Amino acid sequence: MERLDKVLSNLGYGSRKEIKLLMKNGEVEVDGEVIKDSSIKVDPEKSIIKVSGEEINYREYIYIMMNKPAGVVSATFDNYDETVVDLLDYEDSVFNPFPVGRLDKDTEGLLLITNDGVLNHRLTSPKWHVDKLYYADIDKPLGEEDIKAFEKGIVLDDGYKCLPAKLEIISSSEDGSEVKVTIQEGKYHQVKRMFESLEKNVIYLKRMRMGNLILDENLDLGEYRELSEKELLELKDMLEMG
């Protein structure tokens, strides 16, 4: 059971003050009865709730896929920079969602934003071994010895040894390389630091996939959409949340 004003606020019907006014004006019904008390508790899964004669479609969680642009931080709040949550429309931000894991400020690509704490934990916990696929531009040529170093487990500057990772070289020349990198962890600046350990630098980085969730190529940088039912079911199946 939840407070009626909280349910309506979570669905974007306004602040609690605005919802009180709606109720005062007789705009809110629960199971056919006009409700004036915003603090009453309801079961939004079972009760029929109407606002201005329109039945609400209640849901507890929201699942958003964003193509994160560079220059935006993966956080819910920041004193200095725009956050990925700042890019959301009001009706989505009222769910108080948070980014799953983090992409560095200058990294682009797939970011999942949700208020589902269980899904967030499973996607980010090393215990669940969720693959994360990145595309990267590197400033130097790469070869077989680099592929083997990734397979063996790169040792970072702080002495931490990464889990074995997969490096696929798309192209390599004296001008630089294009690669795909698959890791299962999410250490701070991990992909960049892995290449720095090999005395190479990442020029551009974009996340393409998390587990079986693939970035929608139709999303421009900064755009987002909710996950389809199929995407969400497949993601939950992978994480054994069914």
Summary of the structure (lengths in Angstrom):
residues: 242
radius of gyration: 22.4
end to end distance: 23.3
largest distance: 73.8
contacts: 704
relative contact order: 0.14
helix: 25%
strand: 29%
